[in-house]
């Protein structure tokens, strides 16, 4: 291969990769969605003195207790297949759930992957939502019906959740530590990414980082 051709291939590969961190100075670029019954979600930019990137956070503040209610905020400016998502989150309140999650390969409100941490259950679980039905996916090496992993998720404190996805393999991290992997081939193509909560979870988010490759 000629040097010039090799350089063009390197530049083309670099163009396919990218990274962006969203600090929530505004809600531009986000759309709100939800499936199932219950009150409408309410996402807003809110000042928080504890925010990792002061002064603002992105807050889901509706507190409808309907159990199968999944408020979503979808980032409209990126659609990709492989990469990673990272977010800092703080569970504020909720009696049914105190959940913070991220979605990827999002097709529509009924079809996407989710990883979520729950401060009431002290666990982290990866799901697929297919045709509106949410199914937990067992970690690699665990029995088929295993429900995520137990992991401390503090209330009213900031934690960091990350998922990396390459092909059929998804790797989940919490506070910088890899905690499990999942393999699944349901959604193989490109999709959008976003943030997710459940039921009456009031949750703050900051520093949402998208890396594509």
C-alpha positions in Angstrom: 0.0 0.0 0.0 1.3 3.4 -0.9 2.1 5.8 2.0 -0.5 8.3 0.9 -3.2 5.5 0.7 -2.3 4.3 4.2 -2.6 7.9 5.6 -6.0 8.2 4.0 -7.1 5.0 5.8 -5.9 6.3 9.1 -7.6 9.6 8.7 -10.8 7.9 7.7 -10.7 5.6 10.7 -10.1 8.6 13.0 -13.1 10.4 11.5 -15.3 7.5 12.5 -14.3 7.9 16.1 -15.2 10.7 18.4 -15.9 11.7 22.0 -18.1 14.3 23.5 -18.9 15.2 27.1 -22.3 17.0 27.8 -22.3 19.1 30.9 -25.9 20.3 30.8 -25.6 24.0 30.4 -28.8 23.6 28.4 -31.3 20.9 27.3 -30.7 21.5 23.6 -30.3 18.3 21.6 -32.4 16.2 23.9 -35.9 14.8 23.3 -38.1 13.2 26.0 -39.9 9.9 25.6 -41.6 7.3 27.7 -43.5 4.0 27.4 -46.3 2.4 29.5 -48.8 4.1 31.7 -48.3 6.9 34.2 -47.6 10.6 34.3 -45.4 12.4 31.8 -41.7 12.6 32.6 -40.2 15.9 33.5 -36.5 16.6 32.6 -35.0 20.0 33.4 -31.7 21.8 33.8 -31.3 22.5 37.5 -28.6 24.2 39.5 -26.9 22.0 42.1 -23.9 23.1 44.2 -22.6 19.5 44.3 -22.6 19.1 40.6 -19.4 17.5 39.3 -19.4 20.2 36.5 -20.9 23.2 38.1 -23.4 24.8 38.1 -26.0 22.6 36.4 -27.3 19.0 36.3 -29.9 17.3 34.1 -32.7 16.3 36.5 -35.6 13.9 36.0 -38.0 15.3 38.7 -41.4 13.7 38.0 -42.3 11.3 40.8 -45.2 9.2 39.5 -45.1 5.8 41.2 -46.3 3.7 38.3 -43.9 0.7 38.3 -43.6 0.1 34.6 -42.9 3.8 33.7 -39.6 4.5 32.1 -38.8 8.2 31.6 -36.2 8.7 28.8 -34.1 11.6 27.6 -32.6 10.8 24.2 -29.6 12.6 22.7 -30.5 13.3 19.1 -27.1 14.4 17.8 -25.4 10.9 17.6 -26.3 7.5 16.2 -23.7 4.8 16.4 -23.1 1.1 16.9 -20.0 0.6 19.0 -18.4 2.8 21.7 -19.1 3.7 25.3 -21.3 5.8 27.5 -20.4 7.3 30.9 -22.5 9.4 33.3 -22.3 10.7 36.8 -25.5 10.4 38.7 -27.1 11.2 42.1 -30.2 9.4 43.3 -32.3 12.0 45.1 -35.6 10.3 46.0 -38.1 7.6 45.2 -40.0 5.0 47.2 -40.6 2.5 44.3 -37.2 3.0 42.7 -34.1 5.2 42.8 -32.8 4.3 39.4 -30.2 5.9 37.1 -29.6 4.4 33.7 -28.2 4.8 30.2 -29.6 3.5 26.9 -27.8 2.7 23.7 -28.6 1.3 20.2 -31.9 3.1 20.8 -34.3 2.6 17.9 -37.5 4.0 19.5 -39.2 4.1 22.9 -39.9 0.3 22.7 -36.5 -1.0 21.5 -33.1 -0.4 23.1 -30.5 -1.6 25.6 -30.4 -0.2 29.2 -27.9 -0.5 32.0 -29.1 0.9 35.3 -28.0 1.3 38.9 -30.6 1.3 41.7 -29.9 2.9 45.1 -32.9 1.1 46.8 -31.8 -2.4 45.6 -28.0 -1.8 45.6 -27.5 -3.5 42.3 -26.6 -2.9 38.7 -28.6 -4.6 35.9 -28.3 -4.7 32.1 -31.6 -5.2 30.2 -32.9 -5.1 26.7 -36.3 -3.5 26.0 -37.7 -5.3 22.9 -41.1 -4.5 21.6 -41.9 -2.8 24.9 -40.9 -5.8 27.0 -38.0 -5.3 29.4 -35.9 -8.5 30.0 -32.8 -8.6 32.2 -29.7 -10.1 30.7 -27.6 -12.4 32.9 -23.8 -11.6 33.3 -21.4 -13.8 31.4 -20.6 -16.9 33.4 -23.6 -16.6 35.6 -26.7 -18.8 35.6 -29.3 -17.8 32.9 -31.7 -16.2 35.4 -29.1 -14.1 37.3 -30.4 -10.6 37.9 -27.4 -8.3 37.4 -24.9 -8.0 40.2 -25.1 -6.7 43.8 -23.2 -3.4 44.1 -23.5 -0.5 46.6 -25.2 2.5 45.1 -25.3 5.4 47.6 -28.3 7.6 48.0 -27.8 11.4 47.6 -24.2 11.0 46.5 -22.5 11.1 43.1 -21.5 7.8 41.5 -20.2 7.0 38.0 -21.8 4.4 35.6 -20.2 3.3 32.4 -21.0 0.8 29.7 -18.7 -0.1 26.7 -20.2 -1.9 23.8 -18.5 -3.6 20.9 -20.5 -6.0 18.7 -22.3 -8.4 21.0 -20.2 -7.7 24.1 -21.2 -5.2 26.7 -18.9 -4.3 29.7 -20.3 -2.5 32.7 -18.3 -0.4 35.2 -19.4 1.4 38.4 -17.1 4.0 40.0 -14.2 3.0 37.8 -14.4 -0.8 38.5 -15.5 -3.4 35.9 -18.3 -5.3 37.5 -19.7 -7.6 34.8 -20.0 -8.4 31.1 -23.1 -9.4 29.0 -23.3 -10.9 25.5 -26.5 -10.3 23.4 -27.2 -9.9 19.7 -30.8 -8.5 19.7 -29.9 -5.0 18.5 -26.8 -5.1 16.2 -27.2 -1.9 14.3 -26.6 1.8 15.0 -28.9 3.7 17.4 -29.1 6.7 19.6 -28.0 7.0 23.2 -29.6 8.6 26.3 -30.6 8.7 29.9 -33.2 6.6 31.7 -35.0 6.4 35.0 -37.9 4.3 36.4 -41.2 4.9 38.2 -40.8 7.7 40.9 -37.0 8.0 40.7 -35.9 11.6 41.0 -32.3 11.5 39.7 -29.7 14.0 38.8 -27.2 13.4 36.0 -24.0 15.2 35.0 -21.0 14.7 32.6 -22.7 12.5 30.1 -19.8 11.3 27.9 -20.3 9.6 24.5 -17.4 7.9 22.8 -17.9 6.3 19.3 -15.6 4.0 17.4 
